[in-house]
Amino acid sequence: MNEMNTGHRAGLVDILYGTYVWIEFALAVLAAILAAIFVPGLERRRRCVAFCSRLSLRLAGISTVVRGLEKLPAKDCVIVANHASYIDGVLLQGFLPSRFSFVVKGEMQSFPAVNILLRRVGCRFVERFEASGSARDARQLLKAASAGESLVVFPEGTFATEPGLGRFRAGAFAAAIRANVAVVPAVISGSRVILPAEKLLPRHGHLRVDILNPIETSHPAFASSKALGALARKQILTILDEPDLLPAADETKPAT
């Protein structure tokens, strides 16, 4: 009976915590939207939204450690990170320098308020399911990278319920090679525990971001997006405490 009562109390605490986090997160998003609408200048808007992101995590009692920021090149680059939760974008937006533009899946445009926020901070939208849209988006990423825009990309395209690192799409790596900018792998840990794909309420946890050494795309070994993507995946897997969901035999297949 005592164990049952303890379980009920723990479940109630989890519900109360999760509800509180959603409320304070909604208020932080509202503040970010207002800042994105009324604050002049892209860099200022990004800094305001980053502050809202960090504040939301702090109010949720979620400790965050970011390691390796000093490894980011002073010049333009493309950050590629694993993707496990909706928290990933909030986390990186809060702690990466304001010069980065985020590449976001096109479905997010279906949410009007979020769409306004993302557009006002300079996000780039990509289509994951339409071949014609994907080709067009790849050209847009190339144009952005070639124009001196630093990008943050989740090359898996989305996240799934199964823990692990999925197949990388080629677009970000092709754009980096054509623009001759470095690819910087980043590893996000803890976000799947806090808000996994199949859960409605967030749970308490800890977040960590590891920025790894840049990969210079000017090296002859990375003349193809396949080779570059494979190395970035390998480096992420050395830090990520999750399995590789891509069978070894599939590593030679081109990403789409």
N, C-alpha and C positions, 0 to 999 in steps of 0.2 A: 504493500500500500504506500509506504514512504517513497519507494522508487517511482511509483505511478504519479504521486503528487509532485515529486521533483521534476519528472518529465513534463507534466502539465505546466509547471511554473516556467521551466526552460522554454517551452513552446510559446507561452504567453510573452515572455521577454523578447523572444525572437520576432514575434509579430509586432510588438510595440516598437522595437528598434527599427525594423524594416519600414514600418509606416512613418516613423519620425524621419528617417533618411529620405524617403520619397518626398515628404513635405518640404524639408529644407532644401532638397535638390531642386524641386519645382520653383521655389523662391529664388534660388541662385540662377536658374535658367531665365526666369523673368527679369532679374536684374541684368543678366548678360544680354538679353534681347533689347532692353531699353538702352543699355550702353552701346550696343551695336547700331541702333537706330540713330541715336542723338549725338554720340561722341564723334567729332570730326577726325579724319585721318585714319588710314588702315592700321598703322602700327599702334596708335593709341587705342583703337578699338580692340585689337588683339591683346594688348596688355590688360585692358579692363576685363575681357572675357577670361584671360588666364587667371587673374585675381579671383574671379568668381569661381572658377574651377578649383583652385587651391583652397579657397574658403569652404566650399561645399565638402571637400574631403576632410578638412580639419574639423568641421562641425559634426561630421559623421564619426569622428574619433578614429579615422583610418590613417594610420601612420604611413608615410611615403618616403622612400629612400631612392634617390636618383644618383647613379654612379657613372662617371665617364663623360660628363658634359665637356670636359676639357679636350676630349678626343674629336669633337666636332670640328671639321675644317672651317677656317675663317672664310673660305670662298663657298660658292654654292655647292649643294650636294643633295642627294636623295636618301632619306632615312627609310628603311624597310623594317617593319616590326611584325611580330606574331600577333594574332588577333584571337581573343578568347571571350570578350565581353563588351557590352556597350560602354563600360567604364574606360576602356582603353583610350578612346578619343579624348575623353574628359581629362584623363591623366596626362597624356602627352601635351594637350593644349595648355595645361596648367604649368608645365615645367620645362618645355622646350623654348628656345629663344623665339621672339616674336617674328623673326624673318621667315619662318616656315609656313607654307600653305599646306593644308590637309586635303588629301584625295579621299572623297567620300562616295559611298555607293549611291546610285541615282535614286533608289527608293526613298531616301530621306527627303526628297523634294515633295513627297506626298503630304508632309506635315507642315502646314503653312508657317507656323511660328518658328519652328526649327529651320525651315528653309530660309526664312529671312535672316536668322542669326548666322547660319553657315555662309550664306552669300555675302553678308556684310563683313565677315572676317576673311573673305577671299578663298573659301574652299573651292575645290574642283570636284565636279560630279562625274562619275563613270558608270556606265551600264554594264551589268554583269551577265545578262541573259541574251541580249540582242547582238548578233554578230556585227551588223552594220554600225550599231551604236558603239560597240567595243572598239572597232577600227577607228571610228571618228574620235573617240576619247583618247586612244593611244596617240593619235596625231596631236591632239590638244596638249597632252602631257609632254610630248616632245617639244612642242612650241614653247610651253611654259619653262621647261628646263633649259632650252636653248636661249631663252630670253633672260636667263639669270635668276630664275625663281627656285628657291629651295623647297623641296616637297617632302611630305610625310605620307607614306603609302603602306597599306596593309595588303601585301601581295596575295594573301590567301583569298581576298575578296570579301569574305564574311567569316563568321565563326559558327561552330557546330556544338552539339551537346557532348560529343565524344572528345575527351582530352587528347591533345596531341597537335603536332604541326602538320598542316595539310599541304597540298600542292601549291606552288607559287605561280601566279600568272606572270606573263613575260613583259607586260607593258612598261612597268617602272624601270626594268633593267634595260630594255631596248632604248627607252628615252635617255637613261643615264649614259649609255654608250654613245649614242648619237650626239648628245650634248657635251660629251667628254667631261662629266662631273663624277665625283666619287659617290659610291654607294656605302652607306653607313648602317650596318645591321644593329637593331635594338631589340632587347629582350624584355618583355613585360611579364612579371611574375605576380601571382596572387589575385588577379582580377577574376579569374574563373571561379575561385572560391567565394568571392564577395557577391558576384552576380552572374551565376551560370546561365546558359541559354534557356534552360527549362524552368527556371525559378522566377517567381513574381516579385518576391521581397528580397532585398539585399541583406547580406549577413555581414557581421563584423569581420575584419581581417586586416592584412597588411599588404602594401603594394611596394614593388621594387622595379626600377627600370635600370637596365644595364646597357650603356652605350658602348658598342664594341669598336674595334679599330676600323678605320675607313678602308674600303677596297678601291684602289685607283683603277678606273676603267680604261686608262690609257695603256695598261699592261697588255701585251699581245695575247696572253692566255685568256683574256676576257673579251675576245672579239665577238662572241655570241652571247645573247641574253640567257641562253640555256646554261652555259658554263658559269656566268656571273650569278644567276639565281641559285644554282646548285651550291656554290661556295657560300653565299649569304645564308642559305638554309643550314648548311653544315655548321657555320659559326654560331648561329642562333641555337641549334640543338646542343652545342657544347655547354650552354648555360641553362637552357630551358629544362625545367624538371617535368617534362612531359614527353611521351613517345613520339617517334617519327611515324606519321600515318601514311607516308609514301613508300611503297615497297621498293626495295633496292633495284629491282628490274625496271621500275618505272622512271628512275632518275635520268635515263637517257632519252625519255620522251620529251618533246618540246611542250612547254607550258602554253596554254591558250588564253 
